Amino acid sequence: MISEIKYKKQICEIGKRIYDKGFVAANDGNISIRLCEDEFLITPTGVSKGFMTPEMIVKVNAAGEVLEGDYRPTSEMKMHMLVYQERPDIQAIVHVHPPYATAFAIAGIPLDQAIMPESVVYLGTIPVAAYGTPSTEEVPNAVKKYVYDHQGVLLENHGALTWGRDLEHAYFLMESMEFTSKINWIAKQLNGDRELSKKHVQTLVDMKTKMGIKGNSPIGVDTEPGVHAMKRIPPMEKNLSKQDLQTIVENVTKNILDELKKHL
């Protein structure tokens, strides 16, 4: 079993990575790890993520009470605890402000286009959680509706949040989210954000299943470029649910109406 000091060192290492990559500025962002059912390690408030040391990391319980540490835990701890409470399988969380992903969050645009095979298989679709005042219950309440079927969210006018089976997994999901956001933005400037067809996306999902990669999987919903509504489904489930079909119908109808309006 990994010792607490090694977990603290890992948090500091990931903190330095996100700082060096420009995912945060000044004292932005926060990171946490679940130790057991009611004990967590979390980053302190008011400290740059690029310059943390193990003794700065705070141990708290699920109620947010400090168990060990001389620093105050991040003011956004409620958001972390909500994810841990709702998802017992989650072991680590990363919240930062990567520029491209945050730009999508500010614009209120979800990352739900099936553009790159890698993001389809590894990242899936990333929704936008409605704006909430930082450090209040508004943020966890906004995140709650997405925590079961996704691996992260964009926080409207705020930043991004990912959760994973361990800290490195949560960090790589964030890195993938930012890279996908950047590619998405560049493609939009070229008017070339063409999506993979439903058939191609389903093939990727099937490959993921055969490879034994666990976690929810995204599916594309239409073969026509510009018509999309990706949705995450439980592992091994390959058939469209009634909700999936409803989403398809709604999106296809919207696109048809949009096209008709152009010719009126």
C-alpha positions as CSV (number, residue, x, y, z in Angstrom):
1,M,0.0,0.0,0.0
2,I,1.3,3.5,-0.9
3,S,2.2,5.5,2.2
4,E,0.6,8.9,2.9
5,I,3.9,10.7,2.3
6,K,4.2,9.2,-1.2
7,Y,0.7,10.4,-2.0
8,K,1.6,13.8,-0.7
9,K,4.7,13.8,-2.9
10,Q,2.6,12.7,-5.9
11,I,0.2,15.6,-5.3
12,C,3.1,18.0,-5.3
13,E,4.5,16.4,-8.5
14,I,1.2,16.8,-10.3
15,G,0.9,20.3,-9.0
16,K,4.2,21.2,-10.6
17,R,3.1,19.6,-13.9
18,I,-0.1,21.6,-14.1
19,Y,1.7,24.8,-13.1
20,D,4.5,24.3,-15.7
21,K,1.9,23.5,-18.4
22,G,0.1,26.8,-17.7
23,F,-3.1,25.1,-16.5
24,V,-3.1,27.4,-13.5
25,A,-1.8,30.8,-12.5
26,A,-0.8,32.1,-9.1
27,N,-2.7,30.1,-6.5
28,D,-5.4,28.7,-8.8
29,G,-6.5,25.1,-8.8
30,N,-6.8,22.2,-6.4
31,I,-6.0,18.5,-6.2
32,S,-7.1,15.7,-3.9
33,I,-6.7,12.0,-3.3
34,R,-8.9,9.5,-1.4
35,L,-7.0,7.6,1.3
36,C,-10.0,5.6,2.6
37,E,-13.7,6.0,3.0
38,D,-13.5,9.0,5.3
39,E,-10.0,10.4,4.8
40,F,-8.6,12.5,2.0
41,L,-5.5,14.5,1.1
42,I,-6.2,17.8,-0.4
43,T,-4.2,20.9,-1.5
44,P,-4.0,24.0,0.7
45,T,-5.6,27.3,-0.1
46,G,-3.4,30.3,-1.0
47,V,-0.5,28.2,-2.2
48,S,0.8,28.0,-5.8
49,K,0.5,24.5,-7.2
50,G,3.9,24.7,-8.6
51,F,5.7,25.3,-5.3
52,M,3.9,23.0,-2.9
53,T,5.8,20.7,-0.5
54,P,4.5,17.5,1.2
55,E,4.0,19.1,4.6
56,M,1.6,21.6,3.1
57,I,-0.9,18.9,2.0
58,V,-3.8,18.7,4.4
59,K,-5.7,15.6,5.6
60,V,-9.4,16.0,5.9
61,N,-12.5,13.9,6.5
62,A,-15.6,13.7,4.4
63,A,-17.2,16.6,6.4
64,G,-14.3,18.8,5.5
65,E,-12.8,18.8,9.0
66,V,-9.0,19.0,9.1
67,L,-7.5,15.9,10.6
68,E,-3.8,16.8,10.0
69,G,-1.9,19.7,8.7
70,D,-1.0,23.3,9.5
71,Y,-2.6,24.9,6.4
72,R,-6.3,25.5,5.6
73,P,-7.7,23.2,2.8
74,T,-8.8,24.7,-0.5
75,S,-12.0,26.6,-0.3
76,E,-13.4,24.5,-3.1
77,M,-13.2,21.3,-1.1
78,K,-17.1,20.8,-1.3
79,M,-16.8,20.2,-5.0
80,H,-14.3,17.4,-4.4
81,M,-16.3,15.8,-1.6
82,L,-19.4,15.7,-3.7
83,V,-17.6,13.6,-6.4
84,Y,-16.2,11.3,-3.8
85,Q,-19.6,10.9,-2.1
86,E,-21.4,10.1,-5.3
87,R,-18.7,7.9,-6.9
88,P,-17.0,5.5,-4.4
89,D,-14.8,4.2,-7.3
90,I,-13.1,7.6,-7.7
91,Q,-9.8,8.0,-6.0
92,A,-8.5,11.4,-7.2
93,I,-9.7,14.7,-8.5
94,V,-8.0,17.6,-10.4
95,H,-9.5,21.1,-10.8
96,V,-7.6,23.7,-12.8
97,H,-8.0,26.5,-15.4
98,P,-6.4,25.3,-18.7
99,P,-6.8,28.1,-21.2
100,Y,-8.5,26.3,-24.1
101,A,-10.8,24.2,-22.0
102,T,-11.7,27.2,-19.8
103,A,-12.4,29.2,-23.0
104,F,-15.0,26.6,-24.0
105,A,-16.4,26.7,-20.4
106,I,-16.8,30.5,-20.6
107,A,-18.4,30.2,-24.0
108,G,-20.7,27.5,-22.6
109,I,-19.7,25.1,-25.3
110,P,-19.4,21.4,-24.3
111,L,-16.8,19.1,-25.7
112,D,-19.3,16.7,-27.3
113,Q,-18.1,16.4,-30.9
114,A,-16.5,13.1,-32.1
115,I,-13.6,14.6,-33.8
116,M,-10.5,12.6,-32.8
117,P,-10.4,8.8,-32.2
118,E,-8.2,9.3,-29.2
119,S,-10.6,11.6,-27.4
120,V,-13.6,9.5,-28.3
121,V,-12.0,6.4,-26.7
122,Y,-10.1,7.9,-23.7
123,L,-11.9,11.1,-22.8
124,G,-15.5,10.8,-24.0
125,T,-17.9,13.7,-23.9
126,I,-17.4,16.6,-21.5
127,P,-20.5,18.6,-20.6
128,V,-20.7,22.2,-19.2
129,A,-21.9,22.4,-15.6
130,A,-23.9,25.6,-14.9
131,Y,-22.1,28.4,-13.2
132,G,-21.9,28.4,-9.4
133,T,-20.2,30.7,-7.0
134,P,-16.8,29.2,-6.0
135,S,-16.7,27.6,-2.5
136,T,-20.5,27.4,-2.2
137,E,-22.9,24.5,-2.6
138,E,-23.8,25.9,-6.0
139,V,-20.8,24.3,-7.7
140,P,-21.2,20.7,-6.3
141,N,-24.9,20.9,-7.1
142,A,-24.1,21.8,-10.7
143,V,-21.6,19.0,-11.0
144,K,-23.7,16.3,-9.4
145,K,-25.9,15.7,-12.4
146,Y,-22.9,14.8,-14.5
147,V,-20.7,12.9,-12.1
148,Y,-22.2,9.4,-12.8
149,D,-21.8,9.3,-16.6
150,H,-18.7,11.4,-17.3
151,Q,-15.1,11.6,-16.4
152,G,-15.1,15.4,-16.0
153,V,-16.9,18.6,-16.6
154,L,-16.3,22.1,-17.8
155,L,-17.3,24.6,-15.1
156,E,-19.1,27.5,-16.7
157,N,-17.0,30.7,-16.5
158,H,-14.6,28.9,-14.1
159,G,-12.4,26.1,-15.4
160,A,-12.4,22.3,-15.6
161,L,-12.7,19.3,-13.3
162,T,-11.7,15.7,-13.9
163,W,-11.9,12.6,-11.6
164,G,-10.2,9.2,-12.0
165,R,-9.2,5.9,-10.6
166,D,-5.9,7.4,-9.3
167,L,-4.2,10.8,-9.5
168,E,-2.3,10.2,-12.6
169,H,-5.4,9.1,-14.4
170,A,-7.3,12.2,-13.3
171,Y,-4.4,14.4,-14.5
172,F,-4.1,12.7,-17.9
173,L,-7.8,13.2,-18.4
174,M,-7.3,16.9,-17.8
175,E,-4.4,17.0,-20.2
176,S,-6.4,15.2,-22.8
177,M,-9.3,17.6,-22.2
178,E,-7.1,20.6,-22.8
179,F,-5.5,19.1,-25.9
180,T,-8.9,18.2,-27.3
181,S,-10.1,21.7,-26.6
182,K,-7.2,23.2,-28.4
183,I,-7.5,21.0,-31.5
184,N,-11.3,21.6,-31.5
185,W,-10.7,25.4,-31.4
186,I,-8.1,25.3,-34.2
187,A,-10.4,23.1,-36.4
188,K,-13.2,25.6,-35.9
189,Q,-11.1,28.4,-37.2
190,L,-10.5,26.4,-40.3
191,N,-14.2,25.6,-40.6
192,G,-13.1,22.0,-40.5
193,D,-14.5,20.6,-37.3
194,R,-15.9,17.5,-39.1
195,E,-17.1,14.7,-36.9
196,L,-16.5,11.0,-37.1
197,S,-19.5,9.0,-38.3
198,K,-21.7,7.0,-35.9
199,K,-20.2,3.9,-37.5
200,H,-16.7,5.0,-36.9
201,V,-17.4,6.0,-33.3
202,Q,-19.1,2.7,-32.5
203,T,-16.1,0.8,-34.0
204,L,-13.9,2.7,-31.6
205,V,-16.1,1.9,-28.6
206,D,-16.0,-1.8,-29.7
207,M,-12.2,-1.7,-29.8
208,K,-12.1,-0.1,-26.4
209,T,-14.3,-3.0,-25.0
210,K,-12.1,-5.6,-26.6
211,M,-9.0,-4.0,-25.2
212,G,-10.6,-4.3,-21.7
213,I,-10.5,-0.6,-21.1
214,K,-12.9,0.1,-18.3
215,G,-15.1,3.2,-17.8
216,N,-18.0,4.7,-19.6
217,S,-17.9,5.0,-23.4
218,P,-19.1,7.7,-25.7
219,I,-21.1,7.0,-28.9
220,G,-21.7,9.2,-31.9
221,V,-25.3,9.6,-33.0
222,D,-25.3,10.5,-36.6
223,T,-23.4,10.0,-39.9
224,E,-24.0,13.5,-41.2
225,P,-21.3,16.1,-40.5
226,G,-22.4,18.7,-38.0
227,V,-25.1,16.5,-36.4
228,H,-23.9,15.3,-33.1
229,A,-25.0,14.4,-29.6
230,M,-22.5,12.1,-27.9
231,K,-23.6,10.4,-24.8
232,R,-21.7,8.2,-22.3
233,I,-23.0,4.7,-21.6
234,P,-22.0,2.0,-19.2
235,P,-19.2,-0.5,-20.1
236,M,-20.3,-3.3,-22.5
237,E,-23.6,-1.6,-23.3
238,K,-23.7,-1.1,-27.1
239,N,-27.4,-0.6,-27.8
240,L,-29.0,2.8,-27.9
241,S,-31.3,3.6,-25.0
242,K,-34.6,5.4,-25.3
243,Q,-32.8,8.5,-24.1
244,D,-30.1,8.1,-26.7
245,L,-32.8,7.8,-29.4
246,Q,-34.6,10.9,-28.1
247,T,-31.4,12.9,-28.2
248,I,-30.8,11.7,-31.8
249,V,-34.2,12.8,-32.9
250,E,-34.0,16.2,-31.2
251,N,-30.6,16.9,-32.8
252,V,-31.6,15.8,-36.2
253,T,-34.8,17.8,-36.0
254,K,-32.9,20.9,-34.9
255,N,-30.4,20.6,-37.8
256,I,-33.2,20.1,-40.3
257,L,-35.1,23.2,-39.0
258,D,-31.8,25.2,-39.1
259,E,-31.3,24.2,-42.8
260,L,-34.9,25.1,-43.7
261,K,-34.5,28.5,-42.1
262,K,-31.6,29.2,-44.4
263,H,-33.9,28.8,-47.4
264,L,-36.9,30.7,-46.1
